[in-house]
Amino acid sequence: MAFEVFLLIQTRVGKVFEVSEKIKSINWIKVAYSVTGPYDIIALAEVDRVDDLESLIKMIHSIDGVERTLTAMVIRKH
């Protein structure tokens, strides 16, 4: 079963589009939007395992210009 995750990302001033393009190139990312408000980018990812989520977050934090992230896992009622 795959996990869907929303990632809310804050970037340094002037880095949003550069960071967004790098995030879009990550395999687990399904879509990433540059947005207004307290976060600069909102991305939707799909991972197969919690370990993949940990790896994804580490990848995002390693991108130059990323300041902070907030991760929200989608919960589905079965």
PyMOL CGO cylinders between C-alpha atoms (Angstrom):
from pymol import cmd
from pymol.cgo import CYLINDER

trace = [
    CYLINDER, 0.00, 0.00, 0.00, 1.39, 3.39, -0.98, 0.3, 1, 1, 1, 1, 1, 1,
    CYLINDER, 1.39, 3.39, -0.98, 1.32, 6.44, 1.27, 0.3, 1, 1, 1, 1, 1, 1,
    CYLINDER, 1.32, 6.44, 1.27, 0.36, 9.85, -0.08, 0.3, 1, 1, 1, 1, 1, 1,
    CYLINDER, 0.36, 9.85, -0.08, 2.09, 12.78, 1.57, 0.3, 1, 1, 1, 1, 1, 1,
    CYLINDER, 2.09, 12.78, 1.57, 1.73, 16.54, 1.23, 0.3, 1, 1, 1, 1, 1, 1,
    CYLINDER, 1.73, 16.54, 1.23, 4.95, 18.48, 1.76, 0.3, 1, 1, 1, 1, 1, 1,
    CYLINDER, 4.95, 18.48, 1.76, 4.75, 22.18, 2.57, 0.3, 1, 1, 1, 1, 1, 1,
    CYLINDER, 4.75, 22.18, 2.57, 8.09, 23.83, 1.92, 0.3, 1, 1, 1, 1, 1, 1,
    CYLINDER, 8.09, 23.83, 1.92, 9.52, 27.23, 2.82, 0.3, 1, 1, 1, 1, 1, 1,
    CYLINDER, 9.52, 27.23, 2.82, 12.44, 28.51, 0.77, 0.3, 1, 1, 1, 1, 1, 1,
    CYLINDER, 12.44, 28.51, 0.77, 14.91, 31.35, 1.04, 0.3, 1, 1, 1, 1, 1, 1,
    CYLINDER, 14.91, 31.35, 1.04, 13.93, 34.53, -0.77, 0.3, 1, 1, 1, 1, 1, 1,
    CYLINDER, 13.93, 34.53, -0.77, 14.49, 34.23, -4.52, 0.3, 1, 1, 1, 1, 1, 1,
    CYLINDER, 14.49, 34.23, -4.52, 14.89, 30.42, -4.49, 0.3, 1, 1, 1, 1, 1, 1,
    CYLINDER, 14.89, 30.42, -4.49, 11.31, 29.22, -4.91, 0.3, 1, 1, 1, 1, 1, 1,
    CYLINDER, 11.31, 29.22, -4.91, 11.39, 28.41, -8.63, 0.3, 1, 1, 1, 1, 1, 1,
    CYLINDER, 11.39, 28.41, -8.63, 14.83, 26.81, -8.52, 0.3, 1, 1, 1, 1, 1, 1,
    CYLINDER, 14.83, 26.81, -8.52, 13.82, 24.66, -5.54, 0.3, 1, 1, 1, 1, 1, 1,
    CYLINDER, 13.82, 24.66, -5.54, 10.49, 23.77, -7.14, 0.3, 1, 1, 1, 1, 1, 1,
    CYLINDER, 10.49, 23.77, -7.14, 12.20, 22.44, -10.28, 0.3, 1, 1, 1, 1, 1, 1,
    CYLINDER, 12.20, 22.44, -10.28, 14.58, 20.32, -8.22, 0.3, 1, 1, 1, 1, 1, 1,
    CYLINDER, 14.58, 20.32, -8.22, 11.71, 18.92, -6.15, 0.3, 1, 1, 1, 1, 1, 1,
    CYLINDER, 11.71, 18.92, -6.15, 9.76, 18.04, -9.31, 0.3, 1, 1, 1, 1, 1, 1,
    CYLINDER, 9.76, 18.04, -9.31, 12.71, 15.92, -10.47, 0.3, 1, 1, 1, 1, 1, 1,
    CYLINDER, 12.71, 15.92, -10.47, 12.48, 13.61, -7.43, 0.3, 1, 1, 1, 1, 1, 1,
    CYLINDER, 12.48, 13.61, -7.43, 10.93, 10.28, -8.34, 0.3, 1, 1, 1, 1, 1, 1,
    CYLINDER, 10.93, 10.28, -8.34, 8.38, 10.15, -5.50, 0.3, 1, 1, 1, 1, 1, 1,
    CYLINDER, 8.38, 10.15, -5.50, 7.00, 13.62, -6.25, 0.3, 1, 1, 1, 1, 1, 1,
    CYLINDER, 7.00, 13.62, -6.25, 3.75, 13.52, -8.23, 0.3, 1, 1, 1, 1, 1, 1,
    CYLINDER, 3.75, 13.52, -8.23, 3.20, 17.29, -8.44, 0.3, 1, 1, 1, 1, 1, 1,
    CYLINDER, 3.20, 17.29, -8.44, 4.70, 20.45, -6.94, 0.3, 1, 1, 1, 1, 1, 1,
    CYLINDER, 4.70, 20.45, -6.94, 3.21, 23.94, -7.01, 0.3, 1, 1, 1, 1, 1, 1,
    CYLINDER, 3.21, 23.94, -7.01, 4.70, 27.31, -6.15, 0.3, 1, 1, 1, 1, 1, 1,
    CYLINDER, 4.70, 27.31, -6.15, 2.09, 29.02, -3.97, 0.3, 1, 1, 1, 1, 1, 1,
    CYLINDER, 2.09, 29.02, -3.97, 1.44, 32.16, -1.95, 0.3, 1, 1, 1, 1, 1, 1,
    CYLINDER, 1.44, 32.16, -1.95, 1.10, 32.21, 1.82, 0.3, 1, 1, 1, 1, 1, 1,
    CYLINDER, 1.10, 32.21, 1.82, 3.29, 30.99, 4.67, 0.3, 1, 1, 1, 1, 1, 1,
    CYLINDER, 3.29, 30.99, 4.67, 4.74, 28.20, 2.49, 0.3, 1, 1, 1, 1, 1, 1,
    CYLINDER, 4.74, 28.20, 2.49, 6.34, 28.67, -0.92, 0.3, 1, 1, 1, 1, 1, 1,
    CYLINDER, 6.34, 28.67, -0.92, 5.83, 25.20, -2.41, 0.3, 1, 1, 1, 1, 1, 1,
    CYLINDER, 5.83, 25.20, -2.41, 3.24, 22.50, -1.85, 0.3, 1, 1, 1, 1, 1, 1,
    CYLINDER, 3.24, 22.50, -1.85, 4.14, 19.08, -3.23, 0.3, 1, 1, 1, 1, 1, 1,
    CYLINDER, 4.14, 19.08, -3.23, 2.30, 15.77, -3.33, 0.3, 1, 1, 1, 1, 1, 1,
    CYLINDER, 2.30, 15.77, -3.33, 4.41, 12.63, -3.06, 0.3, 1, 1, 1, 1, 1, 1,
    CYLINDER, 4.41, 12.63, -3.06, 3.67, 8.93, -3.04, 0.3, 1, 1, 1, 1, 1, 1,
    CYLINDER, 3.67, 8.93, -3.04, 5.96, 6.52, -1.21, 0.3, 1, 1, 1, 1, 1, 1,
    CYLINDER, 5.96, 6.52, -1.21, 5.71, 2.78, -0.70, 0.3, 1, 1, 1, 1, 1, 1,
    CYLINDER, 5.71, 2.78, -0.70, 7.35, 2.65, 2.73, 0.3, 1, 1, 1, 1, 1, 1,
    CYLINDER, 7.35, 2.65, 2.73, 7.94, 4.91, 5.70, 0.3, 1, 1, 1, 1, 1, 1,
    CYLINDER, 7.94, 4.91, 5.70, 11.69, 4.50, 5.05, 0.3, 1, 1, 1, 1, 1, 1,
    CYLINDER, 11.69, 4.50, 5.05, 11.11, 6.04, 1.61, 0.3, 1, 1, 1, 1, 1, 1,
    CYLINDER, 11.11, 6.04, 1.61, 9.44, 9.02, 3.28, 0.3, 1, 1, 1, 1, 1, 1,
    CYLINDER, 9.44, 9.02, 3.28, 12.48, 9.52, 5.48, 0.3, 1, 1, 1, 1, 1, 1,
    CYLINDER, 12.48, 9.52, 5.48, 14.73, 9.42, 2.40, 0.3, 1, 1, 1, 1, 1, 1,
    CYLINDER, 14.73, 9.42, 2.40, 12.46, 11.85, 0.55, 0.3, 1, 1, 1, 1, 1, 1,
    CYLINDER, 12.46, 11.85, 0.55, 12.53, 14.38, 3.39, 0.3, 1, 1, 1, 1, 1, 1,
    CYLINDER, 12.53, 14.38, 3.39, 16.32, 14.13, 3.60, 0.3, 1, 1, 1, 1, 1, 1,
    CYLINDER, 16.32, 14.13, 3.60, 16.55, 14.74, -0.17, 0.3, 1, 1, 1, 1, 1, 1,
    CYLINDER, 16.55, 14.74, -0.17, 14.35, 17.82, 0.06, 0.3, 1, 1, 1, 1, 1, 1,
    CYLINDER, 14.35, 17.82, 0.06, 16.30, 19.23, 3.00, 0.3, 1, 1, 1, 1, 1, 1,
    CYLINDER, 16.30, 19.23, 3.00, 19.54, 18.77, 1.06, 0.3, 1, 1, 1, 1, 1, 1,
    CYLINDER, 19.54, 18.77, 1.06, 18.33, 21.11, -1.72, 0.3, 1, 1, 1, 1, 1, 1,
    CYLINDER, 18.33, 21.11, -1.72, 20.00, 24.51, -1.54, 0.3, 1, 1, 1, 1, 1, 1,
    CYLINDER, 20.00, 24.51, -1.54, 17.39, 27.11, -0.66, 0.3, 1, 1, 1, 1, 1, 1,
    CYLINDER, 17.39, 27.11, -0.66, 15.07, 24.90, 1.42, 0.3, 1, 1, 1, 1, 1, 1,
    CYLINDER, 15.07, 24.90, 1.42, 14.53, 26.50, 4.81, 0.3, 1, 1, 1, 1, 1, 1,
    CYLINDER, 14.53, 26.50, 4.81, 11.83, 24.39, 6.45, 0.3, 1, 1, 1, 1, 1, 1,
    CYLINDER, 11.83, 24.39, 6.45, 9.28, 21.69, 5.66, 0.3, 1, 1, 1, 1, 1, 1,
    CYLINDER, 9.28, 21.69, 5.66, 6.03, 20.41, 7.10, 0.3, 1, 1, 1, 1, 1, 1,
    CYLINDER, 6.03, 20.41, 7.10, 4.91, 16.89, 6.24, 0.3, 1, 1, 1, 1, 1, 1,
    CYLINDER, 4.91, 16.89, 6.24, 1.27, 15.79, 6.28, 0.3, 1, 1, 1, 1, 1, 1,
    CYLINDER, 1.27, 15.79, 6.28, 0.45, 12.15, 5.52, 0.3, 1, 1, 1, 1, 1, 1,
    CYLINDER, 0.45, 12.15, 5.52, -2.95, 11.49, 3.92, 0.3, 1, 1, 1, 1, 1, 1,
    CYLINDER, -2.95, 11.49, 3.92, -5.20, 9.28, 6.04, 0.3, 1, 1, 1, 1, 1, 1,
    CYLINDER, -5.20, 9.28, 6.04, -7.83, 7.23, 4.21, 0.3, 1, 1, 1, 1, 1, 1,
    CYLINDER, -7.83, 7.23, 4.21, -10.80, 5.55, 5.81, 0.3, 1, 1, 1, 1, 1, 1,
    CYLINDER, -10.80, 5.55, 5.81, -11.17, 1.96, 4.63, 0.3, 1, 1, 1, 1, 1, 1,
]
cmd.load_cgo(trace, "trace")
